[in-house]
């Protein structure tokens, strides 16, 4: 199906539509794996020692979670000791879902999790990360905003979603740009204003809206936050202090399955995308499209999942330098938190020492 110019199957559009139903989705999902998923663990419900596993995803079941789909379909969660697997669809308030025990683990980003810890005293820690870099970007058109550097935003109209307003202001601050030097346009989670050239730039994901607008035939330009003064990890694994204290083996088992799943997802790009389109996300409306999901899967593996850090130390690791950079970014965003309050890399470090083959 060819994407129409106003087809906005994007992260933010669907998040806006789904937030009102998020609580109901979570409650409905807290039973067993949905019928349309090939949860290999279902066939061995009694074989695991760690019990049922519930994971709160940050978004709809598209290629963004190809690694989780691989881990489930290939039985890596079962092999790690979990009796059943339930991947809860987003969008929801992941931090609250995990902090209140409705999920064992959740996927979010350092800014959101850091804010939940600092401002709401949620007992959470990040224990590893899928994306070494966050995918936030200022998306513009080559023949309109053409925003290639932070200074190019000066005098421009930038569409900003309400949940991303503080993050955008942090980007300005990190680049010594006063807020009154740009015009912030509240955006209804739609790429149409950018395509209609009513705004010059849009807060977007390089692996989602940017691909969507490019797919509509536009010449696009991205200004990644991560490369312009605001680096922080994303699709990061968080869990509670209680689980870390009482069930560290569960944390290690989950991370082992995740590493295996993402190794496969980045080796078999099309396979991971097909799992999203044909199995896990087959009921999404409007339907996922395989070419776009393949492009997204490739982009995230090339640009976000794999890095010099992961080549040296393995997937999901976060170097001390990266942690320090994250804390600096959070302080720029107005979040006062220390590294020890946000990160606990102990379980992953132990796992990789016990099973060094996971780093290969």
N, C-alpha and C positions, 0 to 999 in steps of 0.2 A: 504494500500500500504506500503510495507516495504521500509524504507529509505535506499537508496544506500549510499555507503561510501562517495561519492562526492556530495551528495545532500546537498546544502548549503542554505536551506531556513532559513536563519538567519537574525537577525536585521541588521547587518552591510552589508551583501551581498546585500540584497534588497535595503537598503538605497543607496548604491553605484550605483546600476542600475537605481534607480528612481529619483535621485537628479536632473538630467537634465530635467525631465518632471514635476518637482514639481510645478513650477509656473503655468503651464497649468492645472494641477490637481486642484489647488486652485481656479483658475478662473472658471473652469468648475463646481466646486462644490458649488459655492456661491449662487445657486438658492434655491431649496427646497430639502428636504430629498430625497435620491436616492430611486428609485422604489423598490429596493430589501430589504428595511428596513421597519419593521413594526412600523413606527413612529406613535404611538398612538395619538400624538398631531395633526396629519393631520386631524383627524376626528372632531377636535374641534378647528379649526383654528381661530375662532372668539371669543373663550371663554377666552383667556388669556389677561392680562392687560400689560404684559411686552414685548409683541411683539415676533418676531422671535429670536431664539437662534442659534448661530453658535459657534461650539467648534472645535478648531484645535487639533487633536490627534497628538501624537509624532511619530506614527508608523502605520503600516498596521493594518487592523481591525482583530486582533487576540484576544486571551483571555486576553491579557494585558489590554484590555478595557472592561472586563466583567461587571464591575460596571456601565459604561456608557450604555452598551447594556441593562442591566436590567432596568436602570432608564428610558430609552427611551421606551422599549417594555412594561413596566408596567405603563407607563403614568405619572411617577413622575415629569418629566419636565413640562408636561401639568398641573398637579395638582399644581405645584409651580407658575404657571401663564404665562408660555411661550406658544405662539400660534402655533409655529412650531419648529422643532429641526433639525439641520443639523450637523452631525458629519463628519468633513473633515478628509480624510485619510492623513497620512504622508507617507514618510518623507518629511519634508520641514523645512525651518528656522522658527520655531514656534514663536520665539520672534518678528521677523519682521512682520509676518502675523498678530499678535495681535496688535502690536504697530501701524500698519498702518490701523487698523480698519477693516481688512478682516475677523476677528473673534472676538467674544466678550471675549472668554476665550481660553486659550491654556494650554496644558500639557507639561511640560519640567522638568528641574532639577535646583537646586540652583546654580550650577556652570555656566551653560549656560545662565540662566537668569541674574545672577549676572554679568557675563562678558558683556552681552548686555547693562546692565544699566551703568556699570562703564566705558566701552570702547566706546560705541556708544550713550550713553545718551538716551537710549530708556526709555520712561515714563511708566515703568512697576512695578508691585508689585506681590509677591507671597502671596496668601490669604489663603492657606491651602495646604495639601499634601496628596496624596494617599499612597505613599510609605514613611514610616518613615525612612527607610534606602535605600541607593542607591544600585542597583544590580550589580555594576561593580566588576569585579573579575580578578585575574590572573589565568587563567585556564591552568592546566598542566595534563600530564598523569602520573599515578602512576609508570610506568616502564620507564619513561623518565625524565622529569623535576622534578616531585615530589616536587613541590614548596608549602610547608606547612607554611612557615614563610617568612617575607620580606627578611631576610638574605639569604634565599635559592635562591634568584634571582641573587645573586652575582656570576659572571662568567657564567651566562646563557644567551641564546639567547631568547629575548622576542619579539613576534610579536605585533606591535602597529599600529593601524589605525591612519592616519594623524589627524583626528579631535580629537583624544584622546591623542595626544602626550603630550600636556601641562599637562593634567590630570595625565598621567603616570609619568611624571617628578615630579609632586607634590607628588605622592605616594613615589617615591624614596627619595625626600627631607624630607617628614614626617617621614621617617624611617632611616634618616642619612646615606643614600647610595649615593655615588657619581655616576654621570652618566657614568663615564668611567669604573665603576665596572660591568656594564652589557652591553650586545650588543643589541642595539635596531634595530630590523629588520622591515622595512616597510612592512606592511601586506596588501594584496589586498582584505581585508574583506572576508576572506575564512578560514574555519576550516581545509582545506586540509593540509596546511603546518604543523599544529600541529599533525594531525593524521598520516602524513607521517614521523613524528619525525625529520623534518628539523629545527624546532624550539623547545625550551624547554617550553615556556609558551606563552599565548595569552591573550590580554586584551579582556574580554568577559562579558556577562551578565549571572548571575547565573540562571536566569529564561529563558534563551534562548539558547545561544551557548553551555553552560554547559550541558543542558538537551539533546541537539542535539547530541553532541559527545558521551555522555553516552549512548544514544539510539543507537548509531552505534556499541556498544559493548565494548567501551573502559573503563578502570578503570580511573576515573577522580579525580582530586584534585583541589579545589578552594581556592584561597586566597582573601577573600572579602576586597575591599577597606575600607568599612564602619567599619570593625573590626580591621583595621590595620593603624590607624592614619589619615584616610581621610573620616570621616562621613559627609554626606550631604543628604538632602531629594531629592526625585525624583518623577516623575509623579506628579509634583506639579502644582497646579492651579495658573495661572497668569492672570492678567487683567491689564487694563491701569489705570493710575492715574485719567484720565477723567471719566471713568466709576465709579471708587470708589467715586469720588467727586459728580457726578451728579446722579448716579443710584445705591446707596448702596443697595437698596432693590433687585435689579437684582442680585447682588453678593450673598446676603443671600439666595435668592430663588434658585440660581444655586447650592450653597453648600448644601442646604437642599436636593435637588433631588439627588445630588452626594452621600451624606451620605446614603440615603435610598437605592440607587442602589448598593453601595458597601456592605452594610449590607446583602443584598440579594445574591450578588455574592459570598460572603464568607460563606454564609449559604448553598447555593445550587451550589456547585462547578461545578458539571456536567451540570447543567442548563445554567450557564454562558458560559461554554466552548461550549455547543451545539449552543448557540446563535451566537458565533463567527464562528463556522464551517458551520452551516446550513443556517444562515440568513445574518449577517452583513459582514462576510468574505467569503461568498460562491463563489464569483467570483475570488478569489485570485488564481493565477497560479504561482507555483504549489499549489495544494489544501492543505488547512489545514487538519491535521489529528487529530481526536478526542482524542486518548490516549495522545498525546503530549500536546494538549491544556488543557486537564484535569490536567495533571501533572504540567503544567505551572501555571494554575489557583490556584491549591492547594499550590504550592510553594510560590507564591507571597502573598497569604493570610496569610500563616503560618509565613513567614519569613520577609515580607516587609510591608504589610498593617496593620496587627494587632501587637500591642506591649503593654508593660506596660503603656506607655503613653496613647494609645487609650483606654485601659481598664479603666484607671482612668478618662480620660477627653473626650473621644469620638473620632470617626474617623475624620481624616483630621486636627486634632489639631497638633500644634508644640509647645513644651514646651519652656520656656525661656532658659533652659539649652541646648536644641537641637538647638535653634537659635544661641546661642553663639558658639556652636561647629561647626555649618555651617559656620559662619563668620571666625572662625579660619581656617577651611579647605580652604575657598576661599583665604584667605591671603597666605596660604601655596602654593596655585596654582597661586599666583601672581596677584590676583584680589583684589584691594583696595576698599572696600565698607563697609558701616555700616549696622547694623541690620535694622534701620529705613529706609534706602534707598532700602532695598531688601524685607522686610516683612511688611505686614499690616494685623494683625490678628484681627483687630477690628470687621469687619462684622461677622466673625465666632464666636467670643466671644459673640457678641450681639445675634446671632441666637441661640446659645446653652443656653443662659440665658432665652430667650423667649420660647424656646421649649426644655426643659431639657430631654424630652423623647428621643431625638435624640442621647443622650449619652449612652443610655442603650443597 
